[in-house]
């Protein structure tokens, strides 16, 4: 499949039964596949590769516009996540698909009975059929740790709303959570907190069951797995939809060796992973990352996010970066067919001689190649996969062919150049 159809990825996880303790000792990995892969429940076979590119670009811009940094959860549209996670919940295990997202901090799935329910094309979880399901009380410590919960009798009720008007409301609950590892064994995590959505509205006909938060909030999946994974997870995103990628937890997520660089995670809020980006380099041109807007000055000026395809920058930074790239690329400039991206050239992706762009994070210089910085938007039209926005985000396209590791105990993100097709 063409490089241009690799923009959006899915997380599909497999599982059988080793204990959390064993998972902590050796770590484990799960498979991730492209959202537009024929294996994906979001796959639309009638779409062309260029339609998929346009959709991914649109989702990136829409997602950034709906991020709300003043709330503990991502105020995005519910269809904006770029990965799906296949997991099982309950006893006996019931398989569902959720959007897995480093920009979200709560786990929820649609539950029966629900009114209203959105049109979920996969089966809906029925908690009454799980022997290990239980609702959390309003007085519980967990209920009080989640912002915006309300009382429903003695029970704890959550509400999460998104920027497009979508919402989920229901019971904050606990049940067994199961993941499938790539070695064929299953990992079970008992008493995992998950929202059981009884009133759900979304702006599209949803094929996913809900959302799994990989962010920093108190009941995100990463926070709950906590000590069992040593606060560590990583991923390696392959630049082709025909090749599986990996999501790693615990010791399997440790990144080391030649080429590894690390930068601190900055605590600016309870959900997102903020890093400090000092500059970009294009050839001999160094572009300082700074702006008159307070969001892009100083520490923690950019979010690293798995759910956004493009890299989004402040207007003045983007303008200087675009000029530097345009100076280096000796090709005819053309307009993007859908006007979504502003720097485009007449070329196939394979013929493009793109300059290396280096992202200078604090303590970590990350070199970005053409696979990270350009996308083919139609036949013989390639565009810079960066755009301007009020919110700065280091997107998943820029992270392809990098092993990206999050260590929440040491509060750092590490990068290592890696051929993710061979992981």
N, C-alpha and C positions, 0 to 999 in steps of 0.2 A: 504493500500500500504506500502511496505517496507520503513523503515527509510532511506535507502540509496537513494531513489528516491526523497528525499526532498531538494536536493541541490540547485535547481534553482527555483526561484519564479517568479510569474507574478503579476502585479498589474492590477486588473480590477475594475474600479470605477463606481458606479451607481449615478443617479441624477434626480430631478424635480425642483421647483423654490422658494427658499427663497432668500432673499437679502444678499449681502455681509455683510451688517451691522449686520443682524441676525447671519450670520456665525461667525462674529467676536465675538459677545456676548456669544454664546453658544458653538462655535466650531462645527465641524462635522467630521464624519468618513466615510471612503470608504472601500470596501472589497478588499482584495488582495488574489489571489489564485496562487497556484503553477504553474510554467511554464509548467510542464509535466502533469498537471491535464488534465483529459478528457474534462474539460470546456475550456481549453486554446486553442487559435488559433495556438499556436506553438506545440501542442501535436502531437507526432508521434507514432501512436498506434503500429507500427511494431518494435519499439525499445524496448530492454529489460531494466530493471531497472539498470543493470550494464553498459550498453551502455550510458544511461543517465548520470550516475556518471562520466564515462570517458569523456563525452562531456563537462560536467560542469567543471571538473578539467582542461581540455584543454583550455576552454574559460578563466578561471582565469589566467592561465599562459600567454596566448596570450594577454589578456587585460593589464596585468601589463607591459608586454614588450613594449606595444604601448602607455602607458601613457607618456605624455610629460609635464613635470612640468614647462617648459619655455614658454608655451602658455596659453592663458586664457581659452582655451577650451580643453576638453579631447580628445587627439589624439589617439583614440582607434579604434578597428574595429566596424563597425556599428552593427554587430550581437552579440556583446559581452555583452550587457545589460541583466540582469537577471530578469527583471520585465516588465510587460506590463501594461499600463494605458489605460483604456477605457474612452474616453471623447467625448464630442460633440463640434463642432465648427460651427459658422455661424448662420444665420437666413433664413430658419428654421434650427434647430439643425441637424447636420450631424455627425453620430457616427464614430469614427476612433479609432485605437489602436496604441499607441506609446510606445516605450521603455522608462520607467521611471527610472531615473538614477541620483544618488547623485554625480556621477563623471562627469556630463555634465552640460553645462551652457547656452544652447540655445534650443529653442523649434522649431522643424520644422516638416512638413508633406509633403508628395508627393501631388502635385496639378495637375489637368488637365487644359490646355494641357501641357504635359511634353515630352521632347525629349532630351536625351533618358529617358525612364521610366524603373524602375526595375519591375519585375513581382510580383506586390502586389496582393495577393489573395483576400483581402477585397476591397470593393469599394473605389475609389479615389475621394477626395474632389474636387469639381468644384467651385472655388470662384465666378464665374459669376452667380451662382445660390443663393448666399448669399447676402441679401439686406444690411447687416451691414459690409461687407468686404471692407477694403480700404488699398491701398499700402501706405507706409510711404515715405516721401520725403527725398532726400539725405541730405538736410539742417536741418533736424529735430534733436533735442537733442538726441532722442533714437538711430537714425542711427549712430550718432557720438560716442555713448557710446559702440557700438559693434565693436570689433576689426576686421579689415579685410573687412569691407563693401566697396563697390564701387558704382559708379554712373551709372545708367541706364536711360538716359534722365534726368528727374527730380526726378526719383525714387531711392530708396535705395535697393541695391542688397547685399545679404549675400553669403558667401561661407564657407562651413565647409568640411574639409577633414579628413579622418581617416587613421589609421596606415596600413590598408590592401589595400589602394588605393581607397576605397569607398569615395564618395563625394556627397554633395548636394549643389546646387546653385539655387538661385531664389530670389523672392521678399520678403523683410522684410515688414511685413504687420500687421494689427490689425483686430481683429474680436471678437465677443462674444465667451467666453470659458465657457463651462458648465460641472459640475461634478455631479454625482449622489451619494447621501449620503446613508448610510445603513438604515436610517429611512424612505427612500422612497421619500424624497424631493430633488428638484434640486437646485443647487447653481450656479448662473450665475455671471461671472466676465466680464464686458464689456471692450472693447478696450484692449484686451490682445495681446501682441506682439508674433507673430509666423512667422516663415519662411515658405513661400509657395514655395516648391521645384519644379522648372521647368526643371532642368537638374540633374538627379539623377542616380548614378551608385553604385551598391553594389556588393559584391563578392558572393552573394547567392540569391536565389529566396525568396524575403522578404515577410513574412506574416504581418509584422507590417507596419504602415503608416509612421513612422519616429521616432523622439526622443523627449521626454519631459525632460528638464533639472531640476533636483532638487538640483543642486549645488548652488554656491554663486555668479555667474555672474550677471550683471545688468539686463539681460532679461531672467534669468532662471524663471521657474514657481514660485519657492519659493520667489524670490526677487520681482516678480511682484505682487503676492498676498499680500506680505508685511504687511501693516497695517491691512488689513482685517482679517489676521490670527495672528496678533500680533507677526509675525516673528517666529511662533512655528509650528513644525510638529513632529510627532513621528510615529513609527511603532512597531508592535509586530509580529514576524515571527514564525509561528507554525511549529513544526518539523514533520509534516505529510501533504502529499498532499491532503488528504481527508478532511482537516479542513481549513476553511477560516481564513485568518489573517486580520489585520487591518492596515490601514494608516490613521492617525488622523491629523487634522489641528486645529489651534487656541486653544481655551480653552480646547477642547477635547484632546489636545496633552500634557497637563501639567502632569508631573510625580512627585508624592510626596508620602510620607508615609514611613513606615518601610522598610528598605533595599535599599532605593534610595541613590545613590552616583552620584556625578557630577564632571566633569573635564572640564577645559577651552578649548574652540576652539582657536587655534593659527592662527593668520593671516600670512600665508606664501605665499598666492597667491589668485587670484580672483575666483577660481573654487572649489577646494577640501576642505574638512573638515579635518584639521590637528589637531591631539591630541598629547599629550606628554606621551609616555609609558616609565616608569622608569625601570621596571623589570618584569620578570615572576617568579612564584614560582611553583615548582613541589615537593610536600611533604615538606621536610625541605631544599630543594635545591633552592636557589635564584639565578636567572640568570639576571645579569644587562643587560639592553637594551642599548647597545652602540657598536660602530663600528669605524673602521678607516675611513669609508666613511662619508663625511660631511652630507649626507642626513639623517643619523640615529643618529646623535649626537644632544644633546641639545633639545630646545623646538620644538614642531611640527614635531616630527620624524616619525609619522605614520599617514596614511590616513585611516579614517573610511569610508567604501564604501559599498553601497547596491548592487552594480553590480558585485562584485568579490566574488566567493564562498569560496575559500581558504583564510587562513591567511598567508601572505607572509612576510618573515623576512630576515635581512641581514645574510650572510653565517655563520659568527661566532656565532651569537645569535641562529640561527636555529640549528647549530651543537650541541651547549651546551644543548638546549632544547630537542633535539632528544635523546641525551645521558641520560638526567635525566628521560625522559619518559621510555626509554628502560630499565633503571635500576628498575623502579617501576612496570612494567608490566611483570608478571611471566608467559609468554606464549612463544611458539615456534615462532621464527621469520621466515618469508617467504618473497619472493620477490613479488612486485606488478606485476600483469600480463601484464600491459602496461608500466611499468617502470616510471610512472608519479610521484609516491610518494615513498619515500625511507624508511619509517619505517612502516612495516606491520607485522601482527601477524596472526597465524592460530586460528581463532575464529569466531563465529557468533557475530553480534553486540550485541545481547541480552545477550550473555555469557561473554562479555568483562567486566573486572573489571578495568576501566580506572581511573587513579589518577585525582584528581581535579587539574586543572591548573589555577592559579590565575594571571590575567593580572593586574599589578599595574600601572594604569594610575595616573597622578598627582592628588592627592586628591580622587581617586576612585579606590578601589580594586574590580575587577569584577571576580567572580568565574565562571570558564568554566567547564561544566560537559561533559560526553562522547558525548552527542548530539551535542556539540559545537566543539569537538576536534577530533573525529574519524568518518570514513565513511567506509561502507562495499563496497568493490570494485568488489568482486565476491563471490560466495558461500564460506563461511567460510574463508574469507580473509578481515581483517579490517586494515585500514591504518590511520596514523596520518594525519589529514587534514591541515597540515602546510607544507610550503616548503620554500626554500631559493630563494631570488630574490634581485636585486639591489634596488627595490622600496618596501617600507614597507607598507602593507595594512592589516587592520583589517577587514576580510571579513564577508559576511553575515551568513555563517555557525556558526561562533563564536558568532553571535548576536541572534541566535534562542533562544526562551524562555526567552528573555529579552525585556522589554519595553524600547525602545531606543528613547530618546526625544532630539530634537535639539531646542534650544532657541537662536535665532540669535540676540535678543535684549540684553540678558545677556551674550551672547557669551559662551555658555556652552552646553555640551552634558551630559545627565543624563541616568543612567541605573538602572533598577529595575527588580530583578528576578520575572518572571511572567509565569504562565501557559498560553501560547498564544493560546492553543486550546480552552480555555474557555472565550476568549475575546468577 
